[in-house]
Amino acid sequence: MRNTDLHSIISQIATIQIVGETNKTITAIDTDSRKIGEGMAFVAVRGVAVDGHNFIPSAEKQGASVVVCEELPEVKNPNVTYVQVENSVIACGEMLRAFYGIDFDAMKVVGVTGTNGKTTTATLLYRLFTRLGNTCGLLSTVVNYVGDKEFPADHTTPDMVQMYDLFSKMQEAGCSYCFMEVSSHAIHQHRTAGVKFAGGIFTNITQDHLDYHKTFAEYVRVKKSFFDDLPSTAFALTNDDDRNGQIMLQNTKAHKSSYSLKSMSDFKCRVLEQHFDGMLLKIDGVEVVARFIGYFNAYNLLAVYSAAMLLGQDKQQVLQIISTLTPVAGRIEFFKSDKGVTAVVDYAHTPDALENILTTLQALCPKTNKIITVVGAGGNRDKTKRPIMGKICARLSNQLILTADNPRNENAADIAEQMYAGIEPEYAQNVLTILDRKQAIHTAVMLAQQGDVILIAGKGHETYQEIQGVKHHFDDREIVKEIFKIK
C-alpha cells in the first residue's frame, strides 16, 4: 500500500482554503465514495449524472481522512481535512500525479484525438515504438497495455483514477512512451488533468457525439482546447487535409507540424496502388508496402510516421517497421469463405467512417460483384447521424441490411426506422430490416455469391451487445467464423 504525505500533495494544487490538519498521510485517492476506505482522500466531482458533493457524508463514514471539494459541507467532521478548490477534477488529476510521483519527462505521453482513426493511430504507435526497442504503454478503446501486459479497456479514455493507476504501472515497468486516445468527452471533462503531453495528434473531425456536445461548433471547440493546453515543449501534429486541421493549431503553444495526402505539408504521402491485401505508399519519397487498405488508413500510417519523426526516430527503420504492421482488432478485419465471399468486420459507426470504408470497398470490389452492408446505430447516442448513416450505406451498397448495434435503452426498431428515414427512394428496394444482428449477418451471407463483399459495420472489436442496460456476449467476428466454418 502506498502512503503519501498530504501536505506535499496539496502543495501541487491551487486551493481556496484548507480546513483541518495537513500533517497526515493518505493511502489512496478516489472519486467514487463506494471505494473509499480508511486513510483515503475523497474528491467530490460534479459529474454529468451525479454530484460527488452529495456523497461526502458517505465517504466520511467509510473512513475518508481528506475531502477535496468545490463547496465545503456545512457540517464538518473534526477528523477530516477539507480542501476547497475551484475545480475538483483538475485538482484530482494534479493530486494523482503527485501521489504516484509520475515523471512525464521520463515517460513521454502522446495523445491522439479526432473523430476517426484514434485507435489505429495510437495502437500502431505503441507497436512501432515497441519494435524500436522501447517499453511502451497504450491507453485505447480496444485494450490498455503496460509493456506487454494487457489490461481491459472500458472507455476510449479511462477515468482519471484508473488512468493514473496505469501511468504508475507504466512508470514502474520502465515505459519511456505512452500513446493514448483522447476523446472529446475526456477533454471536456478534464479527465487528462495533470498530464504533461509530449505531443498531440489530430486525425480528423466529422459529425459525432452531438448528443453530448449539442453542436458541431462546440465539438470542434472542445477538440481544439486539447491543443490549446499543450505545453511549449510538446509537438502539435495536424491533418492538413481536414478543413478544421489548422483551426486545431491556432492557439497552441506547442511546435506545429502537419501531414497531408493532398496539399503541401511537413510530411507527405501518396497512395500509388491499392489491393485487397494492402497498399503501395510513397511516404516522404520512399515507397512502402503497407498491409492496410483505404485512404483513411494512409492518413493513419502517415500520422504514425510523422509522430515518430517528431520524436527523433530513424526514418528508414521506422518505414521498415511500418511495412510489417497489421490492422488493429475490429478495424477492417477480413474473413474469406470457401465459396469466395469476403466479409469485412469494421468499427465504422459514423457517417464519415462508413463512407470511407464503403468507398474503399467499391474501388476494390469488381463491378460485377455486390457489396452487402450490415449496419445499425448505437442507442442513447447522437440521433442526428442516423439518417445520414442510412443514406450513405444505401447509396454505396448493392444491398443494405439495417439491424441492431448496441440499442442500449432505446428500441432497436426505432433506431432502424430513423436510419431508414434518410434513405433516398431510389435505393429503398435494396434495403432489408432484420433487427436480430446474428440473423442479419446470416442473411447477408445467404445473399452473397462468389466475389461479393459483406461489410459488417459498427461494432468491430466489441464482444458484447448491450440491450436494455444488459450486456450480452456478441462478437461479429465469431459469428462470421462460425458461418464460414473458420477455425
C-alpha positions, 0 to 999 in steps of 0.5 A: 500500500502506498502512503503519501504525505498530504501536505506535499500533495496539496502543495501541487494544487491551487486551493481556496482554503484548507480546513483541518490538519495537513500533517497526515498521510493518505493511502489512496485517492478516489472519486467514487465514495463506494471505494473509499476506505480508511486513510483515503482522500475523497474528491467530490466531482460534479459529474454529468449524472451525479454530484460527488458533493452529495456523497461526502457524508458517505465517504466520511463514514467509510473512513475518508481522512481528506475531502477535496471539494468545490463547496465545503459541507456545512457540517464538518467532521473534526477528523477530516481535512477539507480542501476547497478548490475551484475545480475538483477534477483538475485538482484530482488529476494534479493530486494523482500525479503527485501521489504516484510521483509520475515523471512525464519527462521520463515517460513521454505521453502522446495523445491522439484525438479526432473523430476517426482513426484514434485507435489505429493511430495510437495502437500502431504507435505503441507497436512501432515504438515497441519494435524500436526497442522501447517499453511502451504503454497504450491507453485505447478503446480496444485494450490498455497495455503496460509493456506487454501486459494487457489490461481491459479497456472500458472507455476510449479514455479511462477515468482519471483514477484508473488512468493514473493507476496505469501511468504508475504501472507504466512508470514502474515497468520502465515505459519511456512512451505512452500513446493514448486516445483522447476523446472529446468527452475526456477533454471536456471533462478534464479527465487528462488533468495533470498530464504533461503531453509530449505531443498531440495528434489530430486525425480528423473531425466529422459529425459525432457525439452531438448528443453530448456536445449539442453542436458541431461548433462546440465539438470542434471547440472542445477538440481544439482546447486539447491543443490549446493546453499543450505545453511549449515543449510538446509537438502539435501534429495536424491533418492538413487535409481536414478543413478544421486541421489548422483551426486545431493549431491556432492557439497552441503553444506547442511546435506545429507540424502537419501531414497531408495526402493532398496539399503541401505539408511537413510530411507527405504521402501518396497512395500509388496502388491499392489491393485487397491485401494492402497498399503501395505508399510513397511516404516522404519519397520512399515507397512502402508496402503497407498491409492496410487498405483505404485512404483513411488508413494512409492518413493513419500510417502517415500520422504514425510516421510523422509522430515518430519523426517528431520524436527523433526516430530513424526514418528508414527503420521506422518505414521498415517497421511500418511495412510489417504492421497489421490492422488493429482488432475490429478495424477492417478485419477480413474473413474469406469463405470457401465459396469466395465471399469476403466479409469485412468486420469494421468499427465504422459507426459514423457517417464519415467512417462508413463512407470511407470504408464503403468507398474503399470497398467499391474501388476494390470490389469488381463491378460485377460483384455486390457489396452487402452492408450490415449496419445499425446505430448505437442507442442513447447516442447522437440521433442526428447521424442516423439518417445520414448513416442510412443514406450513405450505406444505401447509396454505396451498397448493392444491398443494405441490411439495417439491424441492431448495434448496441440499442442500449435503452432505446428500441432497436426498431426505432433506431432502424426506422430513423436510419431508414428515414434518410434513405433516398427512394431510389435505393429503398428496394435494396434495403432489408430490416432484420433487427436480430444482428446474428440473423442479419449477418446470416442473411447477408451471407445467404445473399452473397455469391462468389466475389461479393463483399459483406461489410459488417459495420459498427461494432468491430472489436466489441464482444458484447451487445448491450440491450436494455442496460444488459450486456450480452456476449456478441462478437461479429467476428465469431459469428462470421467464423462460425458461418464460414466454418473458420477455425 
